């Protein structure tokens, strides 16, 4: 491996490079539940968040989701299983299985502990590697999610609901236009790689911020455009960008609102276009800045 990668022990070399497997129930992360992020042992690329991890009793750490773009799949040499590797360095992680019904997502990344390092939330803050969150509503969350996931520095994007009057709303309730919720995406991002301003500019450029009744063919309150800020700095940045667009002659419909409770949408809404192999029908990039 190249000099840019971390030095590996003999056991790490056996698993990560030679595609070995550690013995079940021996890995340090098998029953580990602390909050934070799992990164690649070989190259330090982010792989999984703690909320992706679940107890499967299989003997190895199990995850039912991944940080967008972090893990790639290849057919195993035995022709029966699917290997998972770090997308950045091709380091062997383990195997992925579907159809076991262990979680609602019905997928299990079976990962060798030795292939990963854990970075706690506190340690990330101490080393200026803290993950921040941002919340945008720009019509159907499928398209916003899909395009935001492609921005370098974005770790994960989840679709959900925000700004309404009831707790834990369902998609059907939101679509009834009686709850007051907007379809929102929640971004987790690394501020050392991408800024809130860059993300907000991208948000404006992947939907029509001048449409007052929805987005494209999707009409209704749940499809309105909004930025939910988490602090005064985000509010100022959002309002400043709106003024720039208004200075270009645009009438901006986007509202700037304080963050409310984010309710994650049903699993079938998450990574919708990735799962279905389709492209957004009412979202596309248009340079505005």
N, C-alpha and C positions, 0 to 999 in steps of 0.2 A: 504494500500500500504506500501511497505517497507520504511525503514528510508533513503534509498539512493535516494529517489525521493523528489522533491520540495514540500513544504507545499502548499496546495490548499485552496482557499477561498470556501465558500459554493456554489457559482455559478459555480466555476471551477470544484468542486467535482460533482455537478449535471450534468454537460455536459461531462466531461472527464471520470469519473468513472461510473456514472449512465446512461451514453449514452443519455443525454438530448440534446436539441437544443436551441440555443439562438434565440431571436426574430429577424426577418429579418431587415436589414438596421440599426441595432443598434451596430454592432461590430466595433471595432476601426480600423480594417484592411480592411473593405469592399471596400472603395475607396482609399486605401493607395497605393502610387506608388513609394516610396523611394527605392533606390538600396541597396540590402543586402541579408540576408538569414532569413528564418522563421524556428524556432526551436520549439520542443515540450515543452509546458508549464510545463508538469509534470517531464520530465527527461532531457531536454535540447538537445535531439538528433536532428541533422539537418533533416529538412523535405523538404523544398522547397527553391528555389532561386527566386529572384525577377523577373528574366526573364521568369519564369514559370507562373507568375500571369497575368491575363487579366480581363478586365471589362465585366462582363456577365449580369449585371443589375438584378441578381437573388435575391440580398439582403444579400448574404454572400460572403466572399473572394473566388475567383475561380482561379484554377490553371490547366493548361493543360499538366503538366508534374511533375515529382517528382525527388528528389535526389535518385540515384540508390539504391535500397534496403531499403529505409527509410519507406515506407508505405506498409502495407499489407491489403488484402481485405478479407472480410468474408460476407457470405449471411446474410442479416438482418433478425430479428425475424419475420418481416411481410411477408417474402418470396418474396417481390417485388423489394427490393432495395439491393444494395451492400454497406456495411459499410466499411469505411476506418479507420485504426488504426495505431498508431505509432508502427513500427516494434520492437522498443527497449523495450517499457513498456506497450504496448497494450492499451494506452490511446485513447479514442474515439476522432476522428477528425471530421467526418461527413460522407458524402456519395459520391460515384463516379457515374457519368452518361456518357453514350456514345451515339453517334448517333444524337447529337443536332446540329452539324455542326457550332458551335460557333467559332472554330478556325480550322486551317488546321489539327491539331492533332485529332480533333473530340472527345475530352474527356474533362470532367469537374470534377475536385475535388472540391466539395462544402464543405468548411471547416469552422467550427466555429472559429471566431476570438479568443474566450476565450481559445481555445485549443492550441494556439501558442504564442510565443514571437518573436519579430522581433529584429534582430541584424544588425545594419547598417554596411556598408563597413568600415566607419571610426572607429566605435567602435570595430570592429573585429581587425583592425590594432593596436588600442590602447591596447587591451588585448592580443596581440600576437596570435589572432585567425584568422589572415588574410588567405584568400584562395589564393593559388597560381595556376598558370597554367603551363602546360607542353604540348609539341606537338611532336607526333611521327608518322612516316610513316613506315608501315611494311607490305605492300601488301594490300589486300582487307580490308577496314576499318571495315567491319562487325566483323571479327574475333578478330582484335586488340581491338576494343571497348568492345566486350563481355568478353574477358579475363581480360582486365584492370579494368572493373567494379567490379571484384571480389576481388580486392586488398583493404584491410582495409585502411581507410584514404582517399580513392578516393571518392569525393563527387558526381561528375558527369563526364560523358564522352560523347562527341559529335563527330559525324563523319562529315568530310568536306574536303575541298581542300586547298592546299597551294603551293606557289612557282611558280605559272604560270604567264602568261603575260596578261590575260584579267580579268576584274572585274566580280564578281558574276557568275562564270561559272556554267553550268548545268552538270549533270552527263553524258549526251550524248556528250557534247563538250569535257569533260575530256577524255571520252573513245575514242574519235576520235584521240587521241594522238597528237593533234595539239596545245594545250594550254600550255603545260609545267607543269601543276599542278600534284601534287602527292595526293593520297588518304591519308588523315591525320586524326588522332584523337586528339581532344583537351581535356585535362584532367583538371578538377578543383579538387584540393586536399588540405587537411589540413596538413601543414608542421609540425605541432606538433604531428601528428600521423604517417606520412610517409614522407621520404625524397626523393628528386629528384634522388639521387643515387639509392635508392631502386627501384623506378619506372623505371629507365633506365636499371637496371639489369633485371627487369621483362620483359621489352620490348625486350631485346636481347634474352631472354629465351622463348618467345612465338612466335618467327618467326625465319626464317633462315637468319641470317645476312651475310652469305657468298654468297647468290644467287645474281648474278649481273644483271639478266634480268627481274626480277619480284619476285613473291613469289608463290612457288608451281606451280600449273597449270596456274596461272594468269601471263601472260607475257605482258610486256609493261612498258613504262616510268612511268605511273601513279601508278605502283605497286612497285616502287623501295624503298629501305630502307633508311631512313634518320631521323635524330634528328634535330629539329629546336630549337635552344637555344635562351633564352631571355636575358641572361647576360653572362659575362665572366666566372662566376663560373660554370654555366651549361655547357658551352663549355669545360672547363677544365675537369669536371667530365666525360663528354661523351668521350673525347679523351683519358682520362686515362683508362676507361673501355675497349675501343677498343685496347689499347696497352696490357692490360691484356689478352684479347682474342687472340690477335696475338701472345703473348708469349706462348699460349697453342697450337700454330700451325695452327690457323684458319686464312684464308684470308678474312678479313672483307670488305664487299661491302658498309656498311652503311656510308652515308655522314653526316657530321656535318655542318649545315647551319644556318645562322642567321634567326630568325623568320621573316616571311612575313605576309601579311594579311591572316587571316583565314576566309574562306568562308564556312558557314555551309551548309551541303548537304541537299538534299530534305528530307522531313519528313519521307518518307517510308524507308529511310536508317537508321534512328535513332532507336536504340534498336532492330535491325533487328532480331537477334536470339531469343530474349525474346518474340517478337511478334509472331514469327513463330514456336517456340518450337523446334528449331533445334540446332545443334552444329557446330562449325567452321569446314570447310572442308579442310583448308590448314594451320591452326594454332593449335599448341598444345605445351604444356609446356615441355621444356627440360632443365634440370639444367646445367648451364655453369659456374657459379661462386661458 
